[in-house]
Amino acid sequence: MLHDAARIHFGSDNYAGVHPEVLAAIADANGGHVPGYGDDPYTARLQDVMRDRFGPDALALPVFNGTGANVVALQAMLPRWGAVVAPATSHINTDENGAPERVGGIKILPVDAPDGRLDPQRLAGRRIDPAEVHSAHPLVASFSNTTELGTVHSPAQVAAIVAAARAEGMRVHCDGSRLANAAVAAGTGLGELAEGVDVLSLGATKNGALGVEAIVVRDPAAVDGVEQLAKINLQLASKRRFFSAQLLALFEGDLWERNARAANDAAARLGEALARIPGCELLAPVEANAVFARMPAGAADRVREAGWRFYDWPPSGEGAGAVRLMCAWDTPAEAVDGFAHAVAAAVEAGARR
């Protein structure tokens, strides 16, 4: 083993390994020959599960990653002259290296969102004359749940976004890379938290999968050629059964919920521990599995010297001691307590200088 398996880090929920039940599902799918490219019993069963979760018309397409899910979904929702209204902090705007624009040919219209949530009022007045040829047409509203700032859109807030989008003739997309964490935080099911959303990117990798996300189309009328676009955009796995098997392990039962609850609970414990350390402050309430905090000058570096990994926030380092700490499905209480102890020791060491 090329790493210290005993050390839990807080850099990202992507640091976590694969849940044993997911590994078992992959191994179980490994016997014999079945047709490729999704014409297999696992992908067929996945459609039943997604219809149970998201409604009778739901279609699920397993893909390699979240960026691919977002690009394909938005491409399928928009004509070539269409645009997406999204928070300036959204993943599609800040963390996908321009993939929606470069690969998808999609214009993003960013709007201010100080807490990461899409304000429905930002959608008002967006409708333009269909004959207008000089402007990109805002035809999709996109939001993340959980957001990139760790906040959660409640069912009421999602309903408000959907209503505002419909009033402007827009479809609605949800980047749900951490939808499981949001649903646990909101106390709802996955489908209930995405009520009214036309298409969503359903995350799994951050919640215990080996590497798979899904495009879930709730309203077939909202997309055109989504399966063809998945192939064009390099998101069609030849051995799709192994992708579908991971999603079945998570979403056929309650593993998605158990994993998300464990991550959220760990983050809540971490936030409470840091808030008790003199000189540390939380930058926002802990709603899901992310903790944003500020430490005294030099403390974060001393904690890293003790062997812990995590990131400054924002990543450019302009936050003056602000950090982002992510908890995962396998973050134990003793790791949270150990990290908090390391922070307290680093703060105390700084005070003695």
C-alpha positions in Angstrom: 0.0 0.0 0.0 1.5 3.3 -1.1 -0.2 5.5 1.4 -0.9 5.7 5.1 -4.2 4.0 5.3 -4.7 5.1 8.9 -4.6 8.9 8.1 -7.9 10.6 7.2 -7.6 13.9 5.4 -10.0 16.8 5.0 -9.0 18.1 1.6 -11.9 16.5 -0.3 -14.5 13.8 -0.1 -12.8 12.6 -3.3 -9.9 11.5 -1.1 -12.0 8.7 0.4 -11.9 5.1 -0.8 -14.6 3.0 -2.2 -17.4 1.7 0.1 -17.1 -2.1 0.6 -20.7 -2.6 -0.6 -19.8 -0.8 -3.9 -16.7 -2.9 -4.3 -18.8 -6.0 -3.7 -21.3 -4.9 -6.3 -18.5 -4.4 -8.9 -17.1 -7.8 -8.2 -20.6 -9.4 -8.4 -21.1 -7.8 -11.8 -17.8 -9.3 -13.0 -19.0 -12.7 -13.9 -19.5 -13.9 -17.5 -20.4 -12.0 -20.7 -23.1 -9.4 -21.0 -23.7 -6.9 -23.9 -21.8 -3.6 -23.7 -22.7 0.0 -24.0 -25.6 -0.2 -21.6 -27.5 -3.1 -23.1 -27.1 -5.1 -19.9 -29.3 -6.2 -17.0 -27.6 -3.8 -14.5 -28.3 -0.7 -16.6 -31.8 -1.9 -17.2 -32.4 -2.4 -13.4 -30.9 1.1 -12.8 -33.7 2.6 -14.9 -36.2 1.0 -12.5 -34.4 2.4 -9.5 -34.1 5.9 -10.9 -37.8 5.9 -11.8 -38.5 4.9 -8.2 -36.4 7.8 -7.0 -37.2 10.5 -9.5 -40.5 9.7 -11.2 -42.0 7.4 -13.8 -40.4 9.2 -16.8 -36.8 9.3 -15.4 -34.0 8.2 -17.6 -30.5 7.5 -16.1 -27.3 7.6 -18.1 -24.1 6.6 -16.1 -21.1 8.6 -17.1 -17.5 8.9 -16.1 -17.5 12.1 -14.1 -19.4 15.2 -13.0 -18.0 17.5 -15.6 -19.0 15.1 -18.3 -22.5 14.8 -16.7 -22.9 18.6 -16.6 -21.7 19.2 -20.1 -23.8 16.5 -21.7 -26.9 17.5 -19.8 -26.6 21.1 -20.6 -25.8 20.4 -24.3 -28.9 18.3 -24.5 -31.1 21.0 -22.9 -30.0 23.9 -25.1 -30.0 24.9 -28.8 -26.7 26.3 -30.1 -27.8 29.8 -29.3 -28.8 29.0 -25.8 -27.2 30.1 -22.5 -27.2 29.0 -18.9 -27.8 31.3 -15.9 -25.8 30.0 -12.9 -24.2 31.3 -9.7 -20.8 32.8 -10.3 -19.4 30.3 -7.7 -21.0 27.3 -9.5 -18.8 24.4 -10.5 -19.7 24.8 -14.2 -18.4 28.4 -14.0 -15.3 28.1 -11.8 -14.0 24.5 -11.7 -14.5 22.8 -15.0 -11.7 24.6 -17.0 -14.2 26.1 -19.3 -15.5 22.7 -20.4 -19.1 23.8 -20.8 -17.9 26.6 -23.1 -15.0 24.8 -24.8 -16.5 21.3 -25.2 -20.2 22.1 -25.0 -20.3 25.4 -26.8 -22.5 26.8 -24.0 -22.6 30.4 -22.9 -22.7 30.7 -19.1 -24.3 33.9 -17.6 -22.9 34.1 -14.0 -24.9 35.9 -11.4 -23.9 36.9 -7.9 -24.6 34.3 -5.2 -22.8 35.3 -2.0 -23.8 32.1 -0.2 -23.7 29.8 -3.2 -27.4 29.6 -3.6 -29.2 30.7 -6.8 -31.5 33.6 -6.0 -34.7 33.2 -8.0 -34.8 37.0 -8.4 -31.7 36.7 -10.5 -33.8 34.9 -13.1 -36.4 37.6 -13.4 -36.5 39.6 -16.6 -34.2 37.2 -18.5 -36.6 36.3 -21.3 -35.7 37.8 -24.6 -37.3 38.0 -28.0 -36.9 34.6 -29.8 -36.0 36.5 -32.9 -33.1 38.3 -31.2 -29.9 37.3 -33.0 -27.3 39.4 -31.1 -27.6 37.8 -27.7 -27.3 34.4 -26.3 -30.7 33.2 -25.1 -30.9 32.3 -21.4 -32.9 29.1 -21.6 -31.6 27.1 -18.7 -31.2 27.9 -15.0 -28.6 25.8 -13.2 -27.9 25.5 -9.5 -25.9 23.1 -7.3 -27.1 21.2 -4.4 -25.1 21.0 -2.2 -23.5 24.3 -3.4 -19.8 24.9 -3.8 -19.9 27.0 -0.6 -21.4 24.1 1.5 -24.9 25.5 1.6 -28.1 23.6 0.8 -31.1 24.6 -1.3 -34.2 23.6 0.7 -37.2 22.1 -1.2 -38.9 25.5 -0.9 -35.9 27.2 -2.4 -35.8 24.7 -5.2 -39.5 25.3 -5.9 -38.9 29.0 -6.0 -36.1 28.6 -8.6 -38.3 26.3 -10.7 -41.2 28.8 -10.6 -39.0 31.7 -11.5 -37.4 29.8 -14.3 -40.7 28.7 -15.7 -41.9 32.3 -15.7 -39.0 33.2 -18.0 -39.5 30.2 -20.2 -36.4 28.4 -18.9 -35.6 24.8 -18.1 -33.9 23.8 -14.8 -30.7 21.8 -14.3 -29.2 20.8 -11.0 -25.6 19.9 -10.4 -26.1 17.2 -7.8 -22.6 16.0 -7.2 -23.4 16.1 -3.5 -27.2 15.8 -3.8 -27.2 13.0 -1.3 -25.6 15.2 1.3 -28.1 18.0 0.6 -31.0 15.6 0.9 -29.9 14.3 4.2 -29.3 17.9 5.4 -32.8 18.9 4.2 -34.5 15.7 5.6 -35.9 14.7 2.2 -35.6 12.1 -0.4 -33.6 12.6 -3.5 -36.6 13.1 -5.8 -38.3 15.4 -3.4 -35.3 17.7 -3.2 -35.2 17.8 -7.0 -38.9 18.3 -7.5 -39.5 20.3 -10.7 -35.9 20.0 -11.9 -35.8 18.8 -15.5 -32.3 17.3 -15.6 -29.8 16.7 -12.9 -26.3 15.4 -12.5 -26.4 12.8 -9.8 -23.2 12.4 -7.8 -21.8 9.1 -6.6 -18.0 9.3 -6.6 -18.0 11.6 -3.6 -20.4 9.4 -1.8 -18.6 6.1 -1.8 -18.4 5.0 -5.5 -15.3 4.1 -7.4 -15.9 6.5 -10.2 -19.3 7.2 -11.7 -21.9 9.9 -11.9 -25.3 9.8 -13.7 -27.3 12.1 -15.9 -30.9 11.8 -14.7 -33.5 13.2 -17.1 -36.8 13.7 -15.3 -38.6 15.3 -18.2 -37.7 13.7 -21.6 -39.1 16.8 -23.3 -36.3 18.8 -21.8 -33.5 17.1 -23.8 -32.7 16.3 -27.3 -30.2 13.6 -28.3 -28.8 13.1 -24.8 -27.6 9.6 -25.5 -25.9 10.6 -28.7 -24.2 13.5 -27.0 -22.9 11.2 -24.2 -21.1 9.2 -26.9 -19.8 12.3 -28.7 -18.5 13.8 -25.5 -16.6 10.6 -24.6 -18.9 9.6 -21.8 -20.2 6.2 -23.0 -18.5 3.4 -21.2 -18.2 0.2 -23.2 -18.5 -1.9 -20.0 -21.3 0.2 -18.6 -22.5 -2.6 -16.4 -19.7 -1.8 -13.9 -20.9 1.9 -13.8 -24.5 0.9 -13.3 -23.6 -1.7 -10.6 -22.0 1.1 -8.5 -25.1 3.2 -8.8 -27.3 0.3 -7.9 -25.2 -0.4 -4.8 -25.7 3.2 -3.7 -29.3 4.1 -4.7 -31.3 0.8 -4.8 -31.2 0.7 -1.0 -30.2 3.3 1.6 -26.4 3.3 1.2 -26.5 6.8 -0.4 -28.2 8.0 2.7 -26.0 6.2 5.2 -22.9 7.5 3.6 -24.1 11.1 3.3 -25.3 11.1 6.9 -21.9 9.9 8.1 -20.2 12.7 6.2 -22.6 15.3 7.3 -22.4 14.2 10.9 -18.6 14.3 10.8 -18.6 17.9 9.4 -21.0 19.0 12.1 -18.7 17.5 14.8 -15.7 19.2 13.1 -17.4 22.6 13.0 -18.4 22.4 16.6 -14.9 21.5 17.6 -13.2 24.3 15.6 -15.7 26.9 16.9 -14.5 26.1 20.5 -10.8 26.9 19.6 -9.9 30.5 20.5 -9.0 32.4 17.4 -10.8 30.1 15.0 -14.2 31.0 13.5 -16.6 29.4 11.2 -17.3 31.4 8.0 -20.8 29.9 7.6 -23.0 27.4 9.4 -22.2 23.8 8.6 -25.2 22.5 6.5 -23.8 19.4 4.8 -20.3 17.9 4.7 -18.2 21.0 4.2 -16.7 23.3 6.9 -15.4 26.7 6.0 -13.3 28.2 8.7 -10.6 30.8 9.4 -7.6 30.1 11.6 -5.1 32.5 13.1 -2.2 33.5 10.9 0.2 30.6 10.4 -1.9 28.0 12.1 -3.0 26.3 8.9 0.6 25.8 7.8 1.6 24.4 11.2 -1.3 21.9 11.0 -0.1 20.8 7.5 3.4 20.4 8.9 1.8 17.9 11.3 0.8 15.8 8.3 -2.8 16.8 7.6 -4.0 17.7 4.1 -6.6 20.3 3.3 -7.0 23.4 1.1 -7.0 27.2 1.5 -10.2 28.9 0.5 -10.5 30.4 -2.0 -7.8 28.3 -3.7 -5.9 31.4 -4.7 -5.0 32.0 -1.1 -6.8 35.3 -0.8 -8.8 34.2 2.2 -6.3 35.3 4.9 -6.3 32.0 6.8 -9.6 30.7 5.4 -9.7 27.0 4.7 -12.2 24.5 3.3 -12.5 21.2 5.1 -14.4 18.3 3.6 -15.7 15.2 5.4 -16.4 11.9 3.7 -18.4 8.8 4.2 -15.5 7.2 6.0 -14.4 10.1 8.3 -14.5 8.8 11.8 -15.0 10.8 15.0 -11.4 10.1 16.1 -10.1 11.7 12.9 -12.2 14.8 13.5 -11.0 15.0 17.1 -7.4 14.4 16.1 -7.6 17.2 13.5 -9.2 19.6 16.0 -6.5 18.8 18.5 -3.8 19.5 15.9 -5.5 22.9 15.1 -5.7 23.8 18.8 -2.0 22.9 19.2 -1.1 25.0 16.2 -3.0 28.0 17.5 -1.4 27.7 20.9 2.1 27.4 19.4 1.4 30.5 17.4 0.3 32.4 20.4 3.6 31.6 22.2 5.7 33.1 19.4 
